[in-house]
Amino acid sequence: MVGASLALALQGCARQAGWTIRLVEAHPPERGAWQPSYDARSTALSHGTRQLYARLGVWETLAQRVEPIKSIHVSDRGHPGSARIDAQREGVPALGYVVENAWLGEVLLGALDHTVVHWLAPARVVAARPGPGGYLLEIDAEGQPSELNTDLLIIADGGRSSLLNQLGIHRKVAPYHQVAVIANLSSAAGHNNVAYERFTDSGPLALLPLSEGRSALVWTLPEEQAADIAMLPDAAFLARLQDAFGYRLGELTRVGERHCYPLSLIEAEEQVRTSLVVLGNAAHSLHPIAGQGFNLSLRDTLALADTLTEAWEDGCSPTELKVLLGYLERQRLDQALTVGFSDRLTRLFSNRQPLLALGRNLGLLGLDILPPAKRVFARQAMGL
């Protein structure tokens, strides 16, 4: 999603500059093949991300199959503190949106200009090494090897990037000792376009509104509990979840396939080199607690596209280190604030010490009665 978004943001400049953009993708979406699925994975898009996709000309199409988040309810299980953020009070049509990844992929693919953006798919880069004027890539396309020279290599292959290991780009890893259990579910009362963030003894629990009345679950559990809970029969799993979440959605009636993801804060110690940029989860993988990861990556993506376009307009090579360092400087504060917001929120609400619990709940109560504080929190959550 990050790579295709960058290609979309760059294709206008590519037409003028004579660039060719190649997307190497192991699992590409097929245009016209999207079908709604009860077990589909989804992503939370902030209001700021809506604005960015509107700028790229795809929001109108994307919006056909997104579910708006009209309000966010934050609470701490077993304590009175809670806060509610409302889109109408913030003066926006929605605080964010939830989209199925397959639909987002299909929309991005359909918007690409294939005269300048060429897909190599299904394929993967098995090796990359610096060469004169850029990088030499070894490509494996379903068992067919080939080589490709590139002036500028964008690595956006996820939080477990094998290319970063090859290139000696180290990553700082801070384990949360938690696992996210991901699933879709249905409930008797439906979601009413409310996103719930519930902090429990075992970790944060989020339920986000999906189309057709479904909700997307992100349940953070200790490492030693997650697999056992995820593998429970449906009825037993729903009972455990109901106990942790409560009845704000009424009775939980159905749950789909569960997936488990170990959670760590991972940050690449280098995001740019001459002719090289690290982007997306390869650059920074965040806890899903506040839905910030993809939205930060998209802001990085648009900032990089702007930097490369401006460099070309100024007659500079987009592969120069000073140009790419300019991109990083452009995004340094946004990255620091967003990573810090996500990490501190995770550690604060995963700690059950009584004094911290008291402080948290006073904070939630204060947030709910102090409009300026709530507005700052809301703007951070909306990616603004």
Contacts in CASP RR format, 6 or more apart in sequence:
PFRMAT RR
TARGET T0000
AUTHOR 0000-0000-0000
METHOD contacts of the structure
MODEL  1
MVGASLALALQGCARQAGWTIRLVEAHPPERGAWQPSYDARSTALSHGTR
QLYARLGVWETLAQRVEPIKSIHVSDRGHPGSARIDAQREGVPALGYVVE
NAWLGEVLLGALDHTVVHWLAPARVVAARPGPGGYLLEIDAEGQPSELNT
DLLIIADGGRSSLLNQLGIHRKVAPYHQVAVIANLSSAAGHNNVAYERFT
DSGPLALLPLSEGRSALVWTLPEEQAADIAMLPDAAFLARLQDAFGYRLG
ELTRVGERHCYPLSLIEAEEQVRTSLVVLGNAAHSLHPIAGQGFNLSLRD
TLALADTLTEAWEDGCSPTELKVLLGYLERQRLDQALTVGFSDRLTRLFS
NRQPLLALGRNLGLLGLDILPPAKRVFARQAMGL
1 43 0 8 1.000
1 101 0 8 1.000
1 104 0 8 1.000
1 105 0 8 1.000
1 108 0 8 1.000
1 294 0 8 1.000
2 156 0 8 1.000
2 279 0 8 1.000
2 280 0 8 1.000
2 281 0 8 1.000
2 294 0 8 1.000
2 297 0 8 1.000
2 298 0 8 1.000
2 301 0 8 1.000
3 23 0 8 1.000
3 154 0 8 1.000
3 156 0 8 1.000
3 279 0 8 1.000
3 301 0 8 1.000
4 23 0 8 1.000
4 25 0 8 1.000
4 105 0 8 1.000
4 108 0 8 1.000
4 109 0 8 1.000
4 112 0 8 1.000
5 56 0 8 1.000
5 108 0 8 1.000
5 298 0 8 1.000
5 301 0 8 1.000
5 302 0 8 1.000
6 154 0 8 1.000
6 156 0 8 1.000
6 279 0 8 1.000
6 301 0 8 1.000
6 304 0 8 1.000
6 305 0 8 1.000
7 21 0 8 1.000
7 23 0 8 1.000
7 112 0 8 1.000
7 117 0 8 1.000
8 56 0 8 1.000
8 58 0 8 1.000
8 108 0 8 1.000
8 111 0 8 1.000
8 112 0 8 1.000
8 117 0 8 1.000
9 56 0 8 1.000
9 301 0 8 1.000
9 302 0 8 1.000
9 305 0 8 1.000
10 19 0 8 1.000
10 21 0 8 1.000
10 305 0 8 1.000
10 308 0 8 1.000
10 309 0 8 1.000
11 21 0 8 1.000
11 112 0 8 1.000
11 113 0 8 1.000
11 116 0 8 1.000
11 117 0 8 1.000
12 113 0 8 1.000
12 116 0 8 1.000
13 19 0 8 1.000
13 305 0 8 1.000
13 308 0 8 1.000
13 309 0 8 1.000
13 312 0 8 1.000
14 20 0 8 1.000
14 21 0 8 1.000
14 116 0 8 1.000
14 117 0 8 1.000
15 113 0 8 1.000
15 115 0 8 1.000
15 116 0 8 1.000
16 312 0 8 1.000
17 312 0 8 1.000
18 116 0 8 1.000
19 116 0 8 1.000
20 116 0 8 1.000
20 118 0 8 1.000
21 116 0 8 1.000
21 117 0 8 1.000
21 118 0 8 1.000
22 117 0 8 1.000
22 118 0 8 1.000
22 119 0 8 1.000
22 120 0 8 1.000
22 148 0 8 1.000
22 150 0 8 1.000
23 117 0 8 1.000
23 118 0 8 1.000
23 119 0 8 1.000
23 120 0 8 1.000
23 121 0 8 1.000
24 120 0 8 1.000
24 121 0 8 1.000
24 123 0 8 1.000
24 124 0 8 1.000
24 125 0 8 1.000
24 137 0 8 1.000
24 139 0 8 1.000
25 119 0 8 1.000
25 120 0 8 1.000
25 121 0 8 1.000
25 122 0 8 1.000
25 123 0 8 1.000
26 121 0 8 1.000
26 122 0 8 1.000
26 123 0 8 1.000
26 124 0 8 1.000
27 121 0 8 1.000
27 122 0 8 1.000
28 109 0 8 1.000
28 119 0 8 1.000
28 121 0 8 1.000
28 122 0 8 1.000
29 102 0 8 1.000
29 105 0 8 1.000
29 106 0 8 1.000
29 108 0 8 1.000
29 109 0 8 1.000
30 106 0 8 1.000
31 106 0 8 1.000
31 109 0 8 1.000
31 110 0 8 1.000
32 106 0 8 1.000
33 106 0 8 1.000
34 102 0 8 1.000
34 103 0 8 1.000
34 106 0 8 1.000
35 102 0 8 1.000
36 65 0 8 1.000
36 100 0 8 1.000
36 211 0 8 1.000
36 212 0 8 1.000
37 100 0 8 1.000
37 102 0 8 1.000
38 184 0 8 1.000
38 214 0 8 1.000
38 256 0 8 1.000
39 183 0 8 1.000
39 184 0 8 1.000
39 256 0 8 1.000
39 257 0 8 1.000
40 100 0 8 1.000
40 101 0 8 1.000
40 102 0 8 1.000
40 184 0 8 1.000
41 100 0 8 1.000
41 101 0 8 1.000
41 102 0 8 1.000
41 182 0 8 1.000
41 259 0 8 1.000
42 98 0 8 1.000
42 99 0 8 1.000
42 100 0 8 1.000
42 101 0 8 1.000
42 184 0 8 1.000
42 208 0 8 1.000
42 210 0 8 1.000
42 216 0 8 1.000
43 98 0 8 1.000
43 99 0 8 1.000
43 101 0 8 1.000
43 104 0 8 1.000
43 294 0 8 1.000
44 69 0 8 1.000
44 96 0 8 1.000
44 97 0 8 1.000
44 98 0 8 1.000
44 195 0 8 1.000
44 208 0 8 1.000
44 291 0 8 1.000
44 294 0 8 1.000
44 295 0 8 1.000
45 53 0 8 1.000
45 66 0 8 1.000
45 96 0 8 1.000
45 97 0 8 1.000
45 98 0 8 1.000
45 99 0 8 1.000
45 294 0 8 1.000
45 295 0 8 1.000
46 95 0 8 1.000
46 96 0 8 1.000
46 291 0 8 1.000
46 292 0 8 1.000
46 295 0 8 1.000
46 381 0 8 1.000
46 382 0 8 1.000
46 383 0 8 1.000
46 384 0 8 1.000
47 92 0 8 1.000
47 94 0 8 1.000
47 95 0 8 1.000
47 96 0 8 1.000
47 382 0 8 1.000
47 383 0 8 1.000
47 384 0 8 1.000
48 295 0 8 1.000
48 382 0 8 1.000
48 383 0 8 1.000
48 384 0 8 1.000
49 96 0 8 1.000
49 294 0 8 1.000
49 295 0 8 1.000
49 298 0 8 1.000
49 299 0 8 1.000
49 383 0 8 1.000
50 59 0 8 1.000
50 94 0 8 1.000
50 96 0 8 1.000
50 97 0 8 1.000
52 298 0 8 1.000
52 299 0 8 1.000
52 302 0 8 1.000
53 59 0 8 1.000
53 62 0 8 1.000
54 60 0 8 1.000
55 302 0 8 1.000
56 111 0 8 1.000
57 111 0 8 1.000
58 107 0 8 1.000
58 108 0 8 1.000
58 111 0 8 1.000
61 107 0 8 1.000
61 111 0 8 1.000
62 99 0 8 1.000
62 103 0 8 1.000
62 104 0 8 1.000
62 107 0 8 1.000
63 97 0 8 1.000
65 99 0 8 1.000
65 100 0 8 1.000
65 103 0 8 1.000
65 211 0 8 1.000
66 97 0 8 1.000
66 98 0 8 1.000
66 99 0 8 1.000
66 211 0 8 1.000
67 97 0 8 1.000
67 98 0 8 1.000
67 99 0 8 1.000
67 193 0 8 1.000
67 209 0 8 1.000
67 210 0 8 1.000
67 211 0 8 1.000
68 87 0 8 1.000
68 93 0 8 1.000
68 94 0 8 1.000
68 96 0 8 1.000
68 97 0 8 1.000
68 193 0 8 1.000
68 209 0 8 1.000
69 87 0 8 1.000
69 94 0 8 1.000
69 95 0 8 1.000
69 96 0 8 1.000
69 97 0 8 1.000
69 98 0 8 1.000
69 193 0 8 1.000
69 194 0 8 1.000
69 195 0 8 1.000
69 208 0 8 1.000
69 209 0 8 1.000
70 86 0 8 1.000
70 87 0 8 1.000
70 88 0 8 1.000
70 94 0 8 1.000
70 95 0 8 1.000
70 192 0 8 1.000
70 193 0 8 1.000
70 194 0 8 1.000
71 84 0 8 1.000
71 85 0 8 1.000
71 86 0 8 1.000
71 87 0 8 1.000
71 95 0 8 1.000
71 193 0 8 1.000
71 194 0 8 1.000
71 195 0 8 1.000
72 84 0 8 1.000
72 85 0 8 1.000
72 95 0 8 1.000
72 194 0 8 1.000
72 195 0 8 1.000
72 196 0 8 1.000
72 197 0 8 1.000
72 381 0 8 1.000
73 82 0 8 1.000
73 83 0 8 1.000
73 84 0 8 1.000
73 194 0 8 1.000
73 195 0 8 1.000
73 196 0 8 1.000
73 197 0 8 1.000
73 248 0 8 1.000
74 82 0 8 1.000
74 83 0 8 1.000
74 84 0 8 1.000
74 85 0 8 1.000
74 197 0 8 1.000
74 198 0 8 1.000
74 199 0 8 1.000
74 364 0 8 1.000
74 367 0 8 1.000
75 81 0 8 1.000
75 82 0 8 1.000
75 83 0 8 1.000
75 196 0 8 1.000
75 197 0 8 1.000
75 198 0 8 1.000
75 199 0 8 1.000
75 364 0 8 1.000
76 82 0 8 1.000
76 198 0 8 1.000
76 199 0 8 1.000
76 349 0 8 1.000
76 357 0 8 1.000
76 360 0 8 1.000
76 361 0 8 1.000
76 364 0 8 1.000
77 198 0 8 1.000
77 199 0 8 1.000
77 200 0 8 1.000
77 201 0 8 1.000
77 244 0 8 1.000
79 357 0 8 1.000
79 360 0 8 1.000
79 361 0 8 1.000
80 361 0 8 1.000
80 365 0 8 1.000
81 361 0 8 1.000
81 363 0 8 1.000
81 364 0 8 1.000
81 365 0 8 1.000
81 368 0 8 1.000
82 364 0 8 1.000
82 365 0 8 1.000
82 368 0 8 1.000
83 364 0 8 1.000
83 365 0 8 1.000
83 366 0 8 1.000
83 367 0 8 1.000
83 368 0 8 1.000
83 374 0 8 1.000
83 377 0 8 1.000
84 368 0 8 1.000
85 95 0 8 1.000
85 374 0 8 1.000
85 377 0 8 1.000
85 378 0 8 1.000
85 381 0 8 1.000
87 93 0 8 1.000
87 94 0 8 1.000
87 95 0 8 1.000
87 96 0 8 1.000
90 375 0 8 1.000
90 378 0 8 1.000
90 382 0 8 1.000
92 382 0 8 1.000
94 193 0 8 1.000
95 195 0 8 1.000
95 378 0 8 1.000
95 381 0 8 1.000
95 382 0 8 1.000
96 382 0 8 1.000
98 208 0 8 1.000
98 209 0 8 1.000
98 210 0 8 1.000
98 216 0 8 1.000
100 210 0 8 1.000
100 211 0 8 1.000
120 139 0 8 1.000
120 141 0 8 1.000
120 148 0 8 1.000
122 141 0 8 1.000
122 142 0 8 1.000
123 139 0 8 1.000
123 140 0 8 1.000
123 141 0 8 1.000
123 142 0 8 1.000
124 139 0 8 1.000
124 140 0 8 1.000
125 137 0 8 1.000
125 138 0 8 1.000
125 139 0 8 1.000
125 157 0 8 1.000
125 163 0 8 1.000
126 138 0 8 1.000
126 139 0 8 1.000
126 140 0 8 1.000
127 137 0 8 1.000
127 138 0 8 1.000
127 166 0 8 1.000
128 135 0 8 1.000
128 136 0 8 1.000
128 137 0 8 1.000
128 138 0 8 1.000
128 153 0 8 1.000
128 155 0 8 1.000
128 163 0 8 1.000
128 166 0 8 1.000
128 167 0 8 1.000
129 135 0 8 1.000
129 136 0 8 1.000
130 136 0 8 1.000
130 275 0 8 1.000
133 151 0 8 1.000
133 275 0 8 1.000
133 319 0 8 1.000
134 149 0 8 1.000
134 150 0 8 1.000
134 151 0 8 1.000
134 152 0 8 1.000
134 153 0 8 1.000
134 274 0 8 1.000
134 275 0 8 1.000
134 319 0 8 1.000
135 149 0 8 1.000
135 150 0 8 1.000
135 153 0 8 1.000
135 275 0 8 1.000
135 276 0 8 1.000
136 147 0 8 1.000
136 148 0 8 1.000
136 149 0 8 1.000
137 147 0 8 1.000
137 148 0 8 1.000
137 149 0 8 1.000
137 150 0 8 1.000
137 153 0 8 1.000
138 145 0 8 1.000
138 146 0 8 1.000
138 147 0 8 1.000
139 145 0 8 1.000
139 146 0 8 1.000
139 147 0 8 1.000
139 148 0 8 1.000
150 275 0 8 1.000
151 275 0 8 1.000
151 318 0 8 1.000
151 319 0 8 1.000
152 275 0 8 1.000
152 276 0 8 1.000
152 277 0 8 1.000
152 308 0 8 1.000
152 318 0 8 1.000
152 319 0 8 1.000
153 275 0 8 1.000
153 276 0 8 1.000
153 277 0 8 1.000
154 277 0 8 1.000
154 279 0 8 1.000
154 304 0 8 1.000
155 161 0 8 1.000
155 163 0 8 1.000
155 164 0 8 1.000
155 276 0 8 1.000
155 277 0 8 1.000
155 278 0 8 1.000
155 279 0 8 1.000
155 282 0 8 1.000
156 278 0 8 1.000
156 279 0 8 1.000
156 280 0 8 1.000
156 281 0 8 1.000
156 282 0 8 1.000
157 163 0 8 1.000
157 282 0 8 1.000
158 280 0 8 1.000
158 281 0 8 1.000
158 282 0 8 1.000
158 285 0 8 1.000
159 266 0 8 1.000
159 281 0 8 1.000
159 282 0 8 1.000
159 285 0 8 1.000
161 278 0 8 1.000
161 282 0 8 1.000
163 282 0 8 1.000
164 171 0 8 1.000
164 268 0 8 1.000
164 278 0 8 1.000
164 282 0 8 1.000
167 276 0 8 1.000
169 268 0 8 1.000
169 269 0 8 1.000
169 270 0 8 1.000
169 278 0 8 1.000
170 268 0 8 1.000
170 269 0 8 1.000
170 270 0 8 1.000
171 266 0 8 1.000
171 267 0 8 1.000
171 268 0 8 1.000
171 269 0 8 1.000
172 265 0 8 1.000
172 266 0 8 1.000
172 267 0 8 1.000
172 269 0 8 1.000
173 264 0 8 1.000
173 265 0 8 1.000
173 266 0 8 1.000
174 264 0 8 1.000
174 265 0 8 1.000
174 266 0 8 1.000
174 343 0 8 1.000
175 262 0 8 1.000
175 263 0 8 1.000
175 264 0 8 1.000
176 220 0 8 1.000
176 263 0 8 1.000
176 264 0 8 1.000
176 265 0 8 1.000
176 287 0 8 1.000
176 346 0 8 1.000
176 350 0 8 1.000
177 222 0 8 1.000
177 223 0 8 1.000
178 203 0 8 1.000
178 220 0 8 1.000
178 221 0 8 1.000
178 222 0 8 1.000
178 223 0 8 1.000
178 226 0 8 1.000
178 262 0 8 1.000
178 263 0 8 1.000
178 287 0 8 1.000
178 350 0 8 1.000
179 220 0 8 1.000
179 221 0 8 1.000
179 222 0 8 1.000
179 223 0 8 1.000
179 226 0 8 1.000
179 227 0 8 1.000
179 260 0 8 1.000
179 261 0 8 1.000
179 262 0 8 1.000
179 263 0 8 1.000
180 218 0 8 1.000
180 219 0 8 1.000
180 220 0 8 1.000
180 221 0 8 1.000
180 260 0 8 1.000
180 261 0 8 1.000
180 263 0 8 1.000
180 288 0 8 1.000
181 217 0 8 1.000
181 218 0 8 1.000
181 219 0 8 1.000
181 220 0 8 1.000
181 221 0 8 1.000
181 226 0 8 1.000
181 229 0 8 1.000
181 230 0 8 1.000
181 258 0 8 1.000
181 259 0 8 1.000
181 260 0 8 1.000
182 216 0 8 1.000
182 217 0 8 1.000
182 218 0 8 1.000
182 219 0 8 1.000
182 258 0 8 1.000
182 259 0 8 1.000
182 260 0 8 1.000
182 261 0 8 1.000
183 216 0 8 1.000
183 217 0 8 1.000
183 219 0 8 1.000
183 255 0 8 1.000
183 256 0 8 1.000
183 257 0 8 1.000
183 258 0 8 1.000
183 259 0 8 1.000
184 210 0 8 1.000
184 214 0 8 1.000
184 215 0 8 1.000
184 216 0 8 1.000
184 217 0 8 1.000
184 255 0 8 1.000
184 256 0 8 1.000
185 207 0 8 1.000
185 214 0 8 1.000
185 215 0 8 1.000
185 217 0 8 1.000
185 238 0 8 1.000
185 241 0 8 1.000
185 252 0 8 1.000
185 253 0 8 1.000
185 254 0 8 1.000
185 255 0 8 1.000
185 256 0 8 1.000
186 213 0 8 1.000
186 214 0 8 1.000
186 215 0 8 1.000
186 252 0 8 1.000
186 253 0 8 1.000
186 254 0 8 1.000
186 255 0 8 1.000
187 215 0 8 1.000
187 249 0 8 1.000
187 250 0 8 1.000
187 251 0 8 1.000
187 252 0 8 1.000
187 253 0 8 1.000
188 249 0 8 1.000
188 250 0 8 1.000
188 251 0 8 1.000
188 252 0 8 1.000
188 253 0 8 1.000
189 248 0 8 1.000
189 249 0 8 1.000
189 250 0 8 1.000
189 251 0 8 1.000
190 213 0 8 1.000
190 215 0 8 1.000
190 249 0 8 1.000
190 250 0 8 1.000
191 207 0 8 1.000
191 209 0 8 1.000
191 210 0 8 1.000
191 213 0 8 1.000
191 214 0 8 1.000
191 215 0 8 1.000
191 249 0 8 1.000
192 209 0 8 1.000
193 209 0 8 1.000
194 209 0 8 1.000
194 248 0 8 1.000
195 206 0 8 1.000
195 207 0 8 1.000
195 208 0 8 1.000
195 209 0 8 1.000
196 205 0 8 1.000
196 206 0 8 1.000
196 207 0 8 1.000
196 245 0 8 1.000
196 248 0 8 1.000
196 249 0 8 1.000
197 204 0 8 1.000
197 205 0 8 1.000
197 206 0 8 1.000
197 289 0 8 1.000
197 290 0 8 1.000
198 204 0 8 1.000
198 205 0 8 1.000
198 206 0 8 1.000
198 207 0 8 1.000
198 244 0 8 1.000
198 245 0 8 1.000
199 205 0 8 1.000
199 349 0 8 1.000
199 360 0 8 1.000
200 244 0 8 1.000
201 352 0 8 1.000
202 220 0 8 1.000
202 221 0 8 1.000
202 222 0 8 1.000
202 225 0 8 1.000
202 244 0 8 1.000
203 220 0 8 1.000
203 221 0 8 1.000
203 222 0 8 1.000
203 349 0 8 1.000
203 350 0 8 1.000
204 218 0 8 1.000
204 220 0 8 1.000
204 289 0 8 1.000
204 346 0 8 1.000
204 349 0 8 1.000
204 350 0 8 1.000
205 217 0 8 1.000
205 218 0 8 1.000
205 219 0 8 1.000
205 220 0 8 1.000
205 241 0 8 1.000
205 244 0 8 1.000
205 245 0 8 1.000
206 217 0 8 1.000
206 218 0 8 1.000
206 219 0 8 1.000
206 288 0 8 1.000
206 289 0 8 1.000
206 291 0 8 1.000
207 215 0 8 1.000
207 216 0 8 1.000
207 217 0 8 1.000
207 245 0 8 1.000
207 249 0 8 1.000
208 215 0 8 1.000
208 216 0 8 1.000
208 218 0 8 1.000
209 215 0 8 1.000
209 216 0 8 1.000
210 216 0 8 1.000
215 249 0 8 1.000
217 241 0 8 1.000
217 255 0 8 1.000
218 288 0 8 1.000
219 229 0 8 1.000
219 241 0 8 1.000
219 244 0 8 1.000
220 263 0 8 1.000
220 287 0 8 1.000
220 288 0 8 1.000
220 289 0 8 1.000
220 350 0 8 1.000
221 229 0 8 1.000
223 262 0 8 1.000
226 260 0 8 1.000
227 260 0 8 1.000
229 237 0 8 1.000
229 240 0 8 1.000
230 237 0 8 1.000
230 258 0 8 1.000
230 259 0 8 1.000
230 260 0 8 1.000
231 258 0 8 1.000
232 240 0 8 1.000
234 254 0 8 1.000
234 255 0 8 1.000
234 256 0 8 1.000
237 255 0 8 1.000
237 258 0 8 1.000
238 252 0 8 1.000
238 253 0 8 1.000
238 254 0 8 1.000
238 255 0 8 1.000
241 252 0 8 1.000
241 255 0 8 1.000
242 251 0 8 1.000
242 252 0 8 1.000
245 252 0 8 1.000
263 287 0 8 1.000
263 288 0 8 1.000
264 285 0 8 1.000
265 285 0 8 1.000
265 286 0 8 1.000
265 287 0 8 1.000
265 339 0 8 1.000
265 342 0 8 1.000
265 343 0 8 1.000
266 281 0 8 1.000
266 284 0 8 1.000
266 285 0 8 1.000
267 283 0 8 1.000
267 284 0 8 1.000
267 285 0 8 1.000
267 339 0 8 1.000
268 278 0 8 1.000
268 282 0 8 1.000
268 283 0 8 1.000
268 284 0 8 1.000
270 278 0 8 1.000
271 277 0 8 1.000
271 278 0 8 1.000
271 279 0 8 1.000
271 283 0 8 1.000
271 328 0 8 1.000
272 278 0 8 1.000
272 321 0 8 1.000
272 324 0 8 1.000
272 325 0 8 1.000
272 327 0 8 1.000
272 328 0 8 1.000
273 321 0 8 1.000
273 324 0 8 1.000
274 319 0 8 1.000
274 320 0 8 1.000
274 321 0 8 1.000
274 324 0 8 1.000
275 319 0 8 1.000
276 324 0 8 1.000
277 304 0 8 1.000
277 324 0 8 1.000
277 327 0 8 1.000
279 297 0 8 1.000
279 300 0 8 1.000
279 301 0 8 1.000
279 304 0 8 1.000
280 297 0 8 1.000
280 300 0 8 1.000
280 301 0 8 1.000
281 293 0 8 1.000
281 297 0 8 1.000
283 297 0 8 1.000
283 300 0 8 1.000
284 293 0 8 1.000
284 296 0 8 1.000
284 297 0 8 1.000
284 335 0 8 1.000
284 339 0 8 1.000
285 293 0 8 1.000
286 292 0 8 1.000
286 293 0 8 1.000
286 296 0 8 1.000
286 338 0 8 1.000
286 339 0 8 1.000
286 342 0 8 1.000
286 343 0 8 1.000
287 342 0 8 1.000
287 343 0 8 1.000
287 346 0 8 1.000
289 342 0 8 1.000
289 345 0 8 1.000
289 346 0 8 1.000
289 349 0 8 1.000
290 341 0 8 1.000
290 342 0 8 1.000
290 345 0 8 1.000
290 381 0 8 1.000
291 342 0 8 1.000
292 338 0 8 1.000
292 341 0 8 1.000
292 342 0 8 1.000
292 383 0 8 1.000
293 338 0 8 1.000
293 342 0 8 1.000
295 383 0 8 1.000
296 334 0 8 1.000
296 335 0 8 1.000
296 338 0 8 1.000
296 339 0 8 1.000
299 331 0 8 1.000
299 334 0 8 1.000
299 383 0 8 1.000
300 331 0 8 1.000
300 334 0 8 1.000
300 335 0 8 1.000
303 327 0 8 1.000
303 330 0 8 1.000
303 331 0 8 1.000
303 334 0 8 1.000
304 327 0 8 1.000
306 330 0 8 1.000
307 318 0 8 1.000
307 323 0 8 1.000
307 324 0 8 1.000
307 326 0 8 1.000
307 327 0 8 1.000
307 330 0 8 1.000
308 318 0 8 1.000
308 323 0 8 1.000
308 327 0 8 1.000
311 317 0 8 1.000
311 318 0 8 1.000
311 320 0 8 1.000
311 323 0 8 1.000
312 318 0 8 1.000
316 323 0 8 1.000
317 323 0 8 1.000
337 380 0 8 1.000
338 380 0 8 1.000
338 383 0 8 1.000
341 380 0 8 1.000
348 356 0 8 1.000
348 360 0 8 1.000
349 360 0 8 1.000
366 373 0 8 1.000
367 373 0 8 1.000
367 374 0 8 1.000
367 377 0 8 1.000
368 374 0 8 1.000
END
